[in-house]
């Protein structure tokens, strides 16, 4: 009799524990669902707010914002072709990792600078470098000498081929950096907000070639020294930004990944404007990034 009572007690205890577990699991699911609904509501408000910002801006803007947890995307003019300026330096770097993966080059191959060529900033103590040494000045300082040396080393055809291989639909390389003569003839490098968002998303999810390669690229983007656009109004203690800027006459861009305590987001803002200087465009990009950040902060 005692054994039966004991067995019944054990069964009742197990049933109670199981019921408590189900209750807790359902509570977690309910809380997550509630949070997701609130986040979706905030996301839709953000989309309307950004649309108003774009409509009030005197210029053309290609914009992509992606919530990197849910995959939700806000996009305006994402396929608009825009001169890429220095944004093209990101796919150039990725192309080198691609070429190394295929065995076409080695990242420790030597690149020599001729006597009349300007040496990259911070690396001017010598005239020869290995390929990988030039990635940092090209990305973090947007150094044009390093970029042009890397363009010469692989060549236009190879680089454009790798752009296609990595999935870029509307990004090309037709001229070197600072080649204003070609630019005046209408020869231009182009990209879109969609293409830049695509490769940043690949890097964030560690899906570009390998986890190791993706992380190397993200580390360089996170060491960016030109921080007068996306990170400009964001609190340094709360966020980090892996990004790349682009700037030419009437062109002002920034594209990157913003890491926050409330979630991470991708933002690409490509701007064509008619102003003599880029001050207004830079402020627009900074204000746009702040609006997205505030959406996360207020969740």
Backbone as CSV, one residue per row, in Angstrom:
resi,resn,N_x,N_y,N_z,CA_x,CA_y,CA_z,C_x,C_y,C_z
1,UNK,0.824,-1.206,0.000,0.000,0.000,0.000,0.862,1.261,0.000
2,UNK,1.898,1.241,0.854,2.802,2.384,0.931,3.519,2.620,-0.397
3,UNK,3.880,1.529,-1.057,4.573,1.640,-2.346,3.668,2.298,-3.378
4,UNK,2.375,1.906,-3.373,1.430,2.500,-4.311,1.281,4.003,-4.066
5,UNK,1.172,4.361,-2.773,1.049,5.787,-2.422,2.288,6.550,-2.880
6,UNK,3.469,5.936,-2.689,4.728,6.563,-3.092,4.770,6.775,-4.611
7,UNK,4.342,5.727,-5.327,4.333,5.814,-6.796,3.395,6.915,-7.255
8,UNK,2.191,6.990,-6.626,1.220,8.024,-6.974,1.792,9.407,-6.708
9,UNK,2.509,9.550,-5.559,3.117,10.847,-5.208,4.188,11.249,-6.221
10,UNK,4.979,10.268,-6.622,6.030,10.547,-7.611,5.422,10.979,-8.936
11,UNK,4.356,10.256,-9.324,3.680,10.603,-10.586,3.084,12.007,-10.507
12,UNK,2.461,12.316,-9.361,1.860,13.653,-9.194,2.932,14.736,-9.212
13,UNK,4.076,14.462,-8.560,5.176,15.428,-8.539,5.728,15.662,-9.947
14,UNK,5.927,14.560,-10.670,6.443,14.660,-12.039,5.478,15.459,-12.919
15,UNK,4.169,15.170,-12.734,3.152,15.876,-13.520,3.162,17.368,-13.196
16,UNK,3.357,17.679,-11.884,3.390,19.075,-11.458,4.600,19.790,-12.048
17,UNK,5.756,19.120,-11.980,6.972,19.715,-12.535,6.852,19.922,-14.038
18,UNK,6.233,18.944,-14.706,6.037,19.042,-16.149,5.105,20.210,-16.478
19,UNK,4.059,20.356,-15.659,3.102,21.448,-15.872,3.764,22.801,-15.660
20,UNK,4.626,22.861,-14.629,5.348,24.119,-14.364,6.260,24.461,-15.532
21,UNK,6.945,23.428,-16.079,7.842,23.660,-17.212,7.064,24.185,-18.423
22,UNK,5.920,23.543,-18.694,5.087,23.982,-19.818,4.637,25.422,-19.609
23,UNK,4.259,25.736,-18.351,3.799,27.093,-18.039,4.922,28.108,-18.284
24,UNK,6.132,27.773,-17.794,7.269,28.681,-17.979,7.621,28.834,-19.453
25,UNK,7.586,27.714,-20.186,7.884,27.779,-21.622,6.872,28.653,-22.350
26,UNK,5.609,28.470,-22.006,4.556,29.272,-22.640,4.689,30.747,-22.278
27,UNK,5.146,31.009,-21.040,5.346,32.386,-20.597,6.458,33.049,-21.398
28,UNK,7.539,32.293,-21.622,8.658,32.811,-22.423,8.196,33.092,-23.849
29,UNK,7.424,32.161,-24.415,6.914,32.334,-25.777,6.004,33.551,-25.852
30,UNK,5.148,33.709,-24.841,4.215,34.847,-24.820,4.968,36.168,-24.712
31,UNK,6.010,36.193,-23.853,6.813,37.411,-23.698,7.540,37.755,-25.002
32,UNK,8.091,36.719,-25.647,8.801,36.943,-26.910,7.844,37.458,-27.977
33,UNK,6.651,36.875,-28.028,5.654,37.292,-29.008,5.240,38.741,-28.758
34,UNK,5.064,39.092,-27.468,4.685,40.455,-27.104,5.783,41.433,-27.528
35,UNK,7.045,41.087,-27.232,8.179,41.935,-27.593,8.276,42.091,-29.111
36,UNK,8.076,40.973,-29.835,8.163,41.004,-31.296,7.082,41.902,-31.888
37,UNK,5.891,41.854,-31.314,4.803,42.706,-31.794,5.109,44.182,-31.559
38,UNK,5.671,44.477,-30.368,6.041,45.858,-30.060,7.159,46.327,-30.992
39,UNK,8.094,45.433,-31.265,9.205,45.768,-32.148,8.701,46.015,-33.568
40,UNK,7.761,45.203,-34.024,7.199,45.366,-35.360,6.466,46.700,-35.461
41,UNK,5.750,47.047,-34.420,5.036,48.326,-34.385,6.025,49.492,-34.491
42,UNK,7.129,49.398,-33.745,8.160,50.445,-33.784,8.833,50.485,-35.151
43,UNK,9.015,49.314,-35.752,9.671,49.216,-37.066,8.829,49.893,-38.142
44,UNK,7.515,49.704,-38.088,6.624,50.329,-39.068,6.602,51.848,-38.905
45,UNK,6.678,52.317,-37.661,6.757,53.762,-37.411,8.077,54.313,-37.946
46,UNK,9.140,53.539,-37.759,10.451,53.947,-38.263,10.420,54.078,-39.785
47,UNK,9.792,53.129,-40.452,9.715,53.166,-41.910,9.027,54.450,-42.392
48,UNK,7.936,54.820,-41.741,7.231,56.054,-42.117,8.099,57.281,-41.849
49,UNK,8.806,57.256,-40.713,9.676,58.377,-40.351,10.807,58.550,-41.362
50,UNK,11.408,57.433,-41.778,12.499,57.509,-42.750,12.000,57.962,-44.122
51,UNK,10.802,57.523,-44.473,10.228,57.958,-45.749,10.033,59.474,-45.760
52,UNK,9.580,60.019,-44.640,9.408,61.473,-44.530,10.750,62.190,-44.644
53,UNK,11.778,61.633,-43.992,13.122,62.225,-44.074,13.604,62.272,-45.525
54,UNK,13.423,61.178,-46.235,13.870,61.114,-47.636,13.111,62.115,-48.502
55,UNK,11.808,62.216,-48.280,10.995,63.129,-49.086,11.355,64.591,-48.848
56,UNK,11.857,64.883,-47.652,12.204,66.265,-47.316,13.657,66.611,-47.640
57,UNK,14.433,65.626,-48.057,15.846,65.866,-48.358,16.008,66.308,-49.819
58,UNK,16.812,67.338,-50.021,17.053,67.835,-51.378,18.196,67.058,-52.015
59,UNK,17.835,65.957,-52.616,18.812,65.087,-53.248,18.198,63.720,-53.471
60,UNK,18.988,62.814,-54.026,18.533,61.443,-54.264,19.208,60.511,-53.273
61,UNK,18.413,59.622,-52.694,18.930,58.745,-51.642,18.549,57.298,-51.922
62,UNK,19.548,56.420,-51.870,19.306,54.987,-51.856,19.513,54.501,-50.432
63,UNK,18.506,53.858,-49.873,18.557,53.492,-48.450,18.133,52.043,-48.230
64,UNK,18.909,51.334,-47.419,18.514,50.007,-46.934,18.821,49.946,-45.442
65,UNK,17.828,49.562,-44.653,18.014,49.297,-43.229,17.491,47.887,-42.979
66,UNK,18.288,47.072,-42.319,17.874,45.684,-42.035,18.049,45.369,-40.558
67,UNK,16.993,44.837,-39.949,17.116,44.305,-38.599,17.776,42.933,-38.712
68,UNK,18.939,42.785,-38.112,19.746,41.588,-38.346,19.306,40.385,-37.513
69,UNK,18.333,40.589,-36.622,17.769,39.460,-35.879,16.591,38.844,-36.629
70,UNK,15.710,39.700,-37.138,14.491,39.205,-37.793,14.605,39.154,-39.311
71,UNK,15.542,39.932,-39.867,15.642,40.020,-41.319,14.689,41.034,-41.934
72,UNK,13.961,41.782,-41.105,13.069,42.819,-41.623,13.897,43.881,-42.350
73,UNK,13.357,44.379,-43.456,14.093,45.353,-44.273,13.216,46.560,-44.584
74,UNK,13.809,47.737,-44.434,13.223,48.980,-44.923,14.096,49.434,-46.086
75,UNK,13.512,49.675,-47.228,14.315,50.034,-48.400,13.605,51.082,-49.253
76,UNK,14.380,52.065,-49.682,13.903,53.081,-50.616,14.974,53.281,-51.691
77,UNK,14.586,53.193,-52.930,15.515,53.400,-54.058,16.756,52.514,-53.926
78,UNK,16.558,51.315,-53.447,17.698,50.442,-53.154,18.451,49.987,-54.397
79,UNK,17.813,50.035,-55.558,18.473,49.633,-56.800,18.888,50.825,-57.673
80,UNK,18.840,52.009,-57.104,19.260,53.202,-57.839,20.784,53.181,-58.010
81,UNK,21.255,53.283,-59.262,22.693,53.322,-59.522,23.273,54.652,-59.055
82,UNK,24.328,54.552,-58.260,24.981,55.734,-57.720,26.492,55.554,-57.873
83,UNK,27.229,56.612,-58.253,28.689,56.501,-58.236,29.158,56.010,-56.866
84,UNK,29.959,54.978,-56.851,30.282,54.305,-55.587,31.290,55.050,-54.732
85,UNK,32.113,55.928,-55.358,33.204,56.578,-54.624,33.992,55.484,-53.886
86,UNK,34.313,55.708,-52.621,35.189,54.766,-51.909,34.477,53.527,-51.369
87,UNK,33.150,53.438,-51.554,32.467,52.204,-51.151,33.003,51.003,-51.922
88,UNK,33.496,51.241,-53.150,33.984,50.137,-53.977,35.197,49.459,-53.339
89,UNK,35.810,50.104,-52.372,36.987,49.522,-51.718,36.633,48.274,-50.909
90,UNK,35.383,48.171,-50.486,34.967,46.962,-49.756,34.959,45.743,-50.687
91,UNK,34.250,45.777,-51.833,34.325,44.613,-52.730,35.718,44.367,-53.302
92,UNK,36.549,45.405,-53.418,37.933,45.174,-53.847,38.649,44.299,-52.816
93,UNK,38.508,44.641,-51.538,39.111,43.822,-50.488,38.570,42.396,-50.529
94,UNK,37.260,42.243,-50.658,36.657,40.911,-50.689,37.151,40.107,-51.895
95,UNK,37.387,40.798,-53.006,37.884,40.126,-54.209,39.245,39.488,-53.970
96,UNK,40.073,40.145,-53.189,41.397,39.592,-52.890,41.297,38.317,-52.070
97,UNK,40.387,38.292,-51.121,40.191,37.061,-50.358,39.660,35.945,-51.266
98,UNK,38.802,36.331,-52.210,38.263,35.371,-53.179,39.391,34.810,-54.048
99,UNK,40.241,35.705,-54.558,41.351,35.282,-55.416,42.322,34.383,-54.656
100,UNK,42.558,34.708,-53.381,43.449,33.877,-52.561,42.829,32.501,-52.319
101,UNK,41.516,32.478,-52.115,40.799,31.216,-51.905,40.922,30.325,-53.145
102,UNK,40.910,30.938,-54.331,41.021,30.186,-55.582,42.472,29.855,-55.944
103,UNK,43.410,30.372,-55.160,44.823,30.108,-55.434,45.413,30.971,-56.538
104,UNK,44.693,32.018,-56.946,45.196,32.903,-58.006,46.301,33.824,-57.492
105,UNK,46.220,34.190,-56.228,47.233,35.028,-55.588,47.451,34.527,-54.166
106,UNK,48.449,35.095,-53.509,48.647,34.888,-52.075,48.567,36.246,-51.398
107,UNK,48.026,36.272,-50.195,47.876,37.539,-49.490,49.219,38.100,-49.015
108,UNK,50.281,37.280,-49.111,51.615,37.796,-48.777,52.458,38.038,-50.033
109,UNK,51.799,38.077,-51.210,52.499,38.483,-52.435,52.975,39.936,-52.289
110,UNK,54.078,40.251,-52.956,54.645,41.597,-52.869,54.048,42.540,-53.902
111,UNK,53.803,43.767,-53.487,53.375,44.838,-54.379,54.397,45.962,-54.280
112,UNK,54.982,46.335,-55.406,55.992,47.394,-55.448,55.367,48.703,-55.932
113,UNK,55.786,49.793,-55.353,55.370,51.119,-55.809,56.506,51.737,-56.614
114,UNK,56.148,52.311,-57.763,57.149,52.988,-58.582,57.516,54.336,-57.973
115,UNK,58.656,54.853,-58.349,59.209,56.041,-57.700,58.291,57.258,-57.771
116,UNK,57.487,57.346,-58.844,56.626,58.517,-59.000,55.263,58.356,-58.331
117,UNK,54.989,57.168,-57.772,53.693,56.917,-57.158,53.687,57.331,-55.689
118,UNK,52.560,57.909,-55.275,52.393,58.299,-53.880,52.208,57.051,-53.031
119,UNK,52.944,56.973,-51.935,52.841,55.814,-51.060,51.631,55.956,-50.133
120,UNK,51.081,54.826,-49.688,49.912,54.884,-48.798,50.238,55.585,-47.485
121,UNK,49.249,56.289,-46.941,49.419,56.917,-45.636,49.752,55.860,-44.584
122,UNK,50.591,56.243,-43.639,50.996,55.411,-42.501,51.908,54.258,-42.900
123,UNK,52.131,54.079,-44.210,52.996,52.985,-44.655,54.128,53.510,-45.540
124,UNK,54.453,54.777,-45.419,55.372,55.405,-46.364,56.859,55.196,-46.051
125,UNK,57.155,54.331,-45.115,58.565,54.112,-44.766,59.277,53.208,-45.767
126,UNK,58.522,52.579,-46.654,59.145,51.672,-47.624,58.383,51.727,-48.938
127,UNK,58.960,51.167,-49.970,58.322,51.238,-51.288,57.641,49.932,-51.683
128,UNK,57.822,48.897,-50.881,57.202,47.614,-51.196,56.397,47.088,-50.025
129,UNK,55.264,46.449,-50.338,54.387,45.930,-49.299,53.859,44.579,-49.731
130,UNK,53.348,43.814,-48.765,52.605,42.619,-49.151,51.142,43.015,-49.308
131,UNK,50.404,42.245,-50.074,49.022,42.565,-50.414,48.202,42.915,-49.173
132,UNK,48.247,42.059,-48.164,47.368,42.216,-47.007,47.668,43.481,-46.209
133,UNK,48.888,43.991,-46.311,49.240,45.229,-45.614,48.449,46.427,-46.135
134,UNK,48.005,46.350,-47.382,47.323,47.489,-47.995,45.832,47.544,-47.668
135,UNK,45.292,46.460,-47.098,43.861,46.451,-46.773,43.524,47.496,-45.708
136,UNK,44.341,47.587,-44.672,44.040,48.508,-43.582,43.995,49.965,-44.033
137,UNK,45.036,50.497,-44.711,44.908,51.892,-45.164,43.777,52.089,-46.163
138,UNK,43.513,51.093,-47.010,42.436,51.227,-47.989,41.076,51.330,-47.304
139,UNK,40.840,50.530,-46.269,39.541,50.491,-45.611,39.433,51.512,-44.487
140,UNK,40.379,51.529,-43.561,40.239,52.359,-42.367,40.558,53.830,-42.609
141,UNK,41.432,54.113,-43.585,41.795,55.494,-43.908,41.282,55.921,-45.279
142,UNK,40.690,54.980,-45.998,40.220,55.203,-47.370,41.350,55.697,-48.269
143,UNK,42.514,55.119,-48.100,43.700,55.543,-48.844,43.592,55.155,-50.314
144,UNK,43.711,56.139,-51.190,43.556,55.900,-52.623,44.794,55.276,-53.261
145,UNK,45.988,55.572,-52.735,47.211,54.977,-53.279,47.216,53.465,-53.065
146,UNK,46.836,53.046,-51.862,46.748,51.611,-51.582,45.723,50.951,-52.493
147,UNK,44.587,51.625,-52.677,43.519,51.076,-53.527,43.976,50.924,-54.967
148,UNK,44.609,51.956,-55.499,45.051,51.907,-56.895,46.106,50.835,-57.117
149,UNK,46.967,50.628,-56.124,47.969,49.563,-56.232,47.293,48.199,-56.280
150,UNK,46.255,48.024,-55.481,45.520,46.754,-55.467,44.717,46.568,-56.760
151,UNK,44.205,47.655,-57.310,43.508,47.575,-58.608,44.483,47.123,-59.689
152,UNK,45.666,47.726,-59.714,46.677,47.370,-60.715,47.100,45.904,-60.584
153,UNK,47.226,45.430,-59.355,47.763,44.087,-59.118,46.831,42.993,-59.649
154,UNK,45.539,43.120,-59.382,44.584,42.110,-59.879,44.039,42.469,-61.257
155,UNK,43.828,43.752,-61.505,43.312,44.189,-62.804,41.795,44.351,-62.806
156,UNK,41.321,45.212,-63.690,39.889,45.523,-63.764,39.039,44.297,-64.082
157,UNK,39.457,43.505,-65.058,38.646,42.356,-65.477,38.472,41.351,-64.341
158,UNK,39.576,41.058,-63.659,39.509,40.091,-62.557,38.618,40.615,-61.432
159,UNK,38.785,41.877,-61.072,37.988,42.450,-59.985,36.503,42.461,-60.329
160,UNK,36.161,42.871,-61.543,34.755,42.858,-61.948,34.194,41.444,-61.981
161,UNK,35.042,40.490,-62.344,34.624,39.090,-62.325,34.306,38.614,-60.921
162,UNK,35.134,39.015,-59.953,34.885,38.626,-58.567,33.659,39.342,-57.992
163,UNK,33.416,40.572,-58.426,32.201,41.258,-57.976,30.975,40.427,-58.336
164,UNK,30.978,39.883,-59.557,29.846,39.055,-59.998,29.789,37.744,-59.208
165,UNK,30.956,37.151,-58.977,30.988,35.877,-58.256,30.447,36.004,-56.838
166,UNK,30.717,37.148,-56.205,30.257,37.307,-54.823,28.791,37.725,-54.741
167,UNK,28.139,37.903,-55.916,26.701,38.141,-55.928,26.276,39.575,-56.102
168,UNK,27.212,40.471,-56.414,26.852,41.875,-56.633,26.211,42.025,-58.014
169,UNK,25.064,42.655,-58.071,24.311,42.754,-59.323,24.629,44.010,-60.117
170,UNK,24.907,45.102,-59.424,25.056,46.392,-60.109,26.264,47.179,-59.607
171,UNK,27.322,46.464,-59.306,28.554,47.114,-58.847,29.662,46.831,-59.852
172,UNK,30.354,47.883,-60.292,31.411,47.712,-61.286,32.631,48.547,-60.909
173,UNK,33.742,48.254,-61.569,34.960,49.055,-61.420,35.441,49.402,-62.823
174,UNK,35.337,50.685,-63.185,35.711,51.129,-64.527,36.871,52.111,-64.543
175,UNK,37.175,52.677,-63.404,38.295,53.621,-63.329,38.948,53.539,-61.949
176,UNK,40.171,54.036,-61.857,40.884,54.040,-60.588,40.438,55.219,-59.738
177,UNK,40.859,55.207,-58.491,40.561,56.310,-57.594,41.280,57.580,-58.070
178,UNK,40.614,58.714,-57.932,41.153,60.036,-58.291,41.399,60.212,-59.789
179,UNK,40.829,59.324,-60.604,40.971,59.468,-62.050,39.866,60.391,-62.554
180,UNK,40.058,61.680,-62.338,39.026,62.659,-62.684,38.900,62.841,-64.194
181,UNK,39.955,62.539,-64.921,39.899,62.635,-66.382,38.883,61.634,-66.933
182,UNK,38.948,60.400,-66.453,37.979,59.393,-66.892,36.575,59.764,-66.424
183,UNK,36.488,60.283,-65.214,35.182,60.664,-64.671,34.536,61.746,-65.525
184,UNK,35.342,62.700,-65.992,34.804,63.786,-66.822,34.290,63.265,-68.166
185,UNK,34.771,62.082,-68.579,34.323,61.465,-69.830,33.120,60.541,-69.612
186,UNK,32.643,60.480,-68.378,31.486,59.640,-68.086,31.842,58.223,-67.688
187,UNK,33.124,57.945,-67.516,33.558,56.606,-67.070,33.484,56.592,-65.551
188,UNK,32.641,55.740,-65.007,32.346,55.809,-63.580,32.209,54.431,-62.947
189,UNK,32.512,54.363,-61.680,32.250,53.175,-60.869,30.876,53.352,-60.216
190,UNK,30.062,52.303,-60.274,28.714,52.403,-59.716,28.438,51.283,-58.714
191,UNK,27.483,51.556,-57.842,26.958,50.524,-56.956,25.537,50.918,-56.577
192,UNK,24.916,50.122,-55.718,23.570,50.409,-55.211,23.538,50.137,-53.715
193,UNK,22.537,50.703,-53.053,22.352,50.425,-51.628,22.085,48.935,-51.421
194,UNK,21.368,48.335,-52.367,21.074,46.897,-52.266,22.361,46.071,-52.270
195,UNK,23.265,46.368,-53.205,24.500,45.594,-53.309,25.357,45.726,-52.054
196,UNK,25.462,46.946,-51.537,26.268,47.152,-50.340,25.657,46.438,-49.138
197,UNK,24.326,46.482,-49.039,23.646,45.784,-47.947,23.835,44.277,-48.077
198,UNK,23.815,43.790,-49.301,23.974,42.357,-49.556,25.312,41.835,-49.036
199,UNK,26.398,42.544,-49.365,27.708,42.019,-48.942,27.929,42.216,-47.439
200,UNK,27.374,43.281,-46.876,27.499,43.471,-45.429,26.726,42.395,-44.669
201,UNK,25.567,42.034,-45.187,24.781,40.967,-44.565,25.543,39.642,-44.613
202,UNK,26.199,39.368,-45.738,27.014,38.155,-45.874,28.132,38.134,-44.833
203,UNK,28.785,39.270,-44.654,29.874,39.364,-43.681,29.344,39.173,-42.263
204,UNK,28.238,39.831,-41.939,27.673,39.752,-40.595,27.326,38.309,-40.226
205,UNK,26.784,37.578,-41.185,26.368,36.199,-40.919,27.498,35.194,-41.137
206,UNK,28.717,35.750,-41.357,29.935,34.935,-41.540,29.787,33.967,-42.707
207,UNK,29.131,34.445,-43.768,28.849,33.605,-44.933,29.665,33.978,-46.157
208,UNK,30.601,34.934,-46.013,31.452,35.261,-47.153,32.690,34.379,-47.099
209,UNK,32.754,33.394,-47.974,33.838,32.414,-48.085,33.958,31.547,-46.839
210,UNK,34.238,32.129,-45.686,34.377,31.361,-44.450,34.174,32.281,-43.257
211,UNK,33.987,31.691,-42.088,33.833,32.491,-40.875,35.088,33.312,-40.615
212,UNK,36.261,32.714,-40.837,37.528,33.399,-40.585,37.697,34.620,-41.495
213,UNK,37.429,34.457,-42.785,37.562,35.568,-43.733,36.554,36.670,-43.397
214,UNK,35.312,36.291,-43.108,34.284,37.276,-42.773,34.693,38.096,-41.556
215,UNK,35.243,37.427,-40.542,35.636,38.128,-39.319,36.812,39.067,-39.563
216,UNK,37.748,38.673,-40.407,38.876,39.553,-40.744,38.380,40.845,-41.391
217,UNK,37.426,40.707,-42.289,36.876,41.886,-42.967,36.107,42.772,-42.005
218,UNK,35.329,42.160,-41.115,34.548,42.935,-40.148,35.462,43.687,-39.179
219,UNK,36.561,43.070,-38.790,37.513,43.733,-37.894,38.059,44.997,-38.541
220,UNK,38.422,44.904,-39.823,38.926,46.086,-40.534,37.851,47.173,-40.643
221,UNK,36.635,46.775,-40.978,35.543,47.752,-41.091,35.248,48.406,-39.736
222,UNK,35.463,47.662,-38.667,35.214,48.186,-37.324,36.307,49.149,-36.862
223,UNK,37.433,49.154,-37.586,38.543,50.047,-37.251,38.511,51.346,-38.066
224,UNK,37.377,51.593,-38.716,37.214,52.776,-39.557,37.558,54.063,-38.800
225,UNK,38.368,54.907,-39.431,38.791,56.163,-38.798,37.925,57.357,-39.229
226,UNK,37.158,57.196,-40.304,36.305,58.289,-40.792,34.905,58.068,-40.224
227,UNK,34.593,58.797,-39.166,33.369,58.519,-38.409,32.434,59.729,-38.321
228,UNK,32.340,60.472,-39.432,31.517,61.680,-39.430,30.131,61.479,-40.038
229,UNK,29.722,60.204,-40.206,28.403,59.942,-40.767,27.616,58.970,-39.879
230,UNK,27.574,57.693,-40.155,26.748,56.778,-39.357,27.040,56.878,-37.856
231,UNK,28.287,56.820,-37.408,28.533,56.826,-35.952,28.456,58.214,-35.309
232,UNK,28.354,59.242,-36.105,28.534,60.622,-35.630,27.687,60.983,-34.409
233,UNK,26.412,60.614,-34.407,25.511,61.000,-33.318,25.156,59.832,-32.394
234,UNK,25.793,58.691,-32.602,25.492,57.521,-31.781,26.382,57.508,-30.536
235,UNK,25.854,57.077,-29.391,26.655,57.056,-28.162,27.767,56.008,-28.235
236,UNK,29.001,56.451,-28.072,30.149,55.555,-28.218,30.149,54.436,-27.179
237,UNK,29.600,54.729,-26.001,29.624,53.720,-24.938,28.621,52.599,-25.183
238,UNK,27.681,52.813,-26.091,26.602,51.844,-26.293,26.695,51.091,-27.608
239,UNK,27.458,51.616,-28.561,27.466,51.006,-29.891,28.883,50.853,-30.433
240,UNK,29.022,49.955,-31.380,30.205,49.901,-32.240,29.699,49.785,-33.675
241,UNK,30.490,50.322,-34.598,30.046,50.376,-35.994,31.154,49.861,-36.902
242,UNK,30.834,48.876,-37.724,31.735,48.377,-38.763,31.221,48.944,-40.081
243,UNK,31.991,49.862,-40.696,31.415,50.569,-41.843,32.485,51.103,-42.785
244,UNK,32.007,51.582,-43.949,32.881,52.204,-44.946,32.150,53.396,-45.558
245,UNK,32.889,54.497,-45.674,32.338,55.722,-46.236,32.728,55.870,-47.705
246,UNK,32.068,56.809,-48.361,32.423,57.181,-49.730,32.139,58.657,-49.917
247,UNK,33.062,59.375,-50.567,32.884,60.814,-50.720,33.540,61.302,-52.003
248,UNK,32.751,61.972,-52.825,33.234,62.650,-54.017,32.362,63.885,-54.217
249,UNK,32.650,64.659,-55.240,31.822,65.817,-55.532,30.383,65.377,-55.809
250,UNK,29.458,65.911,-55.027,28.017,65.628,-55.137,27.658,64.190,-54.724
251,UNK,28.599,63.476,-54.129,28.359,62.095,-53.700,28.805,61.952,-52.247
252,UNK,27.941,61.359,-51.411,28.286,61.155,-49.999,27.591,59.886,-49.503
253,UNK,28.374,58.907,-49.050,27.811,57.620,-48.650,28.346,57.167,-47.290
254,UNK,27.619,56.241,-46.703,28.136,55.433,-45.599,27.311,54.157,-45.548
255,UNK,27.987,53.040,-45.335,27.315,51.741,-45.291,27.967,50.904,-44.211
256,UNK,27.157,50.381,-43.297,27.786,49.623,-42.221,26.819,48.819,-41.376
257,UNK,27.394,48.200,-40.351,26.656,47.396,-39.377,26.797,48.068,-38.022
258,UNK,25.674,48.311,-37.364,25.673,48.950,-36.048,25.307,47.906,-34.999
259,UNK,26.191,47.733,-34.024,25.987,46.770,-32.943,25.513,47.528,-31.698
260,UNK,24.315,47.188,-31.199,23.791,47.854,-30.006,23.382,46.808,-28.965
261,UNK,23.114,47.289,-27.747,22.704,46.377,-26.670,21.301,45.843,-26.867
262,UNK,20.519,46.517,-27.705,19.128,46.096,-27.937,18.952,45.330,-29.250
263,UNK,20.047,45.103,-29.967,19.963,44.426,-31.256,20.845,45.108,-32.283
264,UNK,21.168,44.395,-33.331,22.077,44.902,-34.353,21.316,45.200,-35.650
265,UNK,21.764,46.245,-36.338,21.122,46.570,-37.604,22.150,46.981,-38.647
266,UNK,21.751,46.794,-39.882,22.568,47.158,-41.039,21.958,48.422,-41.639
267,UNK,22.804,49.360,-42.038,22.292,50.581,-42.642,23.207,51.036,-43.775
268,UNK,22.630,51.275,-44.933,23.363,51.781,-46.098,22.626,53.021,-46.601
269,UNK,23.321,54.148,-46.602,22.737,55.395,-47.070,23.645,55.955,-48.159
270,UNK,23.155,55.947,-49.402,23.916,56.436,-50.554,23.236,57.701,-51.068
271,UNK,23.986,58.790,-51.094,23.395,60.100,-51.365,24.026,60.776,-52.583
272,UNK,23.162,61.261,-53.474,23.567,62.166,-54.560,22.935,63.520,-54.254
273,UNK,23.743,64.573,-54.250,23.221,65.884,-53.887,23.820,66.951,-54.808
274,UNK,23.213,68.123,-54.789,23.676,69.196,-55.662,24.417,70.300,-54.938
275,UNK,24.768,70.056,-53.677,25.439,71.084,-52.884,26.933,71.165,-53.216
276,UNK,27.499,72.335,-52.961,28.928,72.521,-53.193,29.750,71.679,-52.232
277,UNK,29.273,71.580,-50.983,29.962,70.800,-49.964,29.054,69.676,-49.466
278,UNK,29.628,68.737,-48.731,28.899,67.533,-48.315,28.318,67.637,-46.904
279,UNK,28.408,68.798,-46.278,27.984,68.945,-44.885,26.538,68.505,-44.670
280,UNK,25.648,68.945,-45.545,24.228,68.613,-45.400,23.988,67.114,-45.570
281,UNK,24.663,66.501,-46.539,24.502,65.060,-46.778,25.033,64.247,-45.602
282,UNK,26.164,64.664,-45.055,26.725,63.960,-43.895,25.770,64.028,-42.711
283,UNK,25.186,65.208,-42.501,24.228,65.361,-41.399,22.994,64.497,-41.639
284,UNK,22.543,64.426,-42.887,21.380,63.589,-43.207,21.667,62.122,-42.865
285,UNK,22.850,61.640,-43.222,23.208,60.249,-42.930,23.278,60.028,-41.423
286,UNK,23.885,60.975,-40.701,23.986,60.859,-39.245,22.609,60.868,-38.594
287,UNK,21.725,61.744,-39.064,20.361,61.816,-38.505,19.574,60.541,-38.797
288,UNK,19.780,59.990,-39.982,19.094,58.745,-40.355,19.540,57.597,-39.458
289,UNK,20.845,57.484,-39.248,21.377,56.435,-38.377,20.865,56.600,-36.950
290,UNK,20.779,57.842,-36.477,20.281,58.096,-35.124,18.812,57.699,-34.997
291,UNK,18.020,57.963,-36.016,16.604,57.580,-35.989,16.450,56.070,-35.845
292,UNK,17.281,55.324,-36.564,17.213,53.857,-36.464,17.675,53.415,-35.082
293,UNK,18.755,53.986,-34.612,19.269,53.632,-33.277,18.213,53.908,-32.202
294,UNK,17.548,55.063,-32.282,16.531,55.421,-31.284,15.384,54.404,-31.278
295,UNK,15.066,53.863,-32.439,14.028,52.820,-32.518,14.399,51.626,-31.660
296,UNK,15.671,51.263,-31.664,16.150,50.124,-30.860,16.242,50.516,-29.383
297,UNK,16.780,51.701,-29.124,16.980,52.139,-27.737,15.670,52.195,-26.979
298,UNK,14.601,52.570,-27.651,13.313,52.764,-26.992,12.478,51.494,-26.859
299,UNK,12.989,50.381,-27.354,12.228,49.139,-27.243,12.098,48.718,-25.788
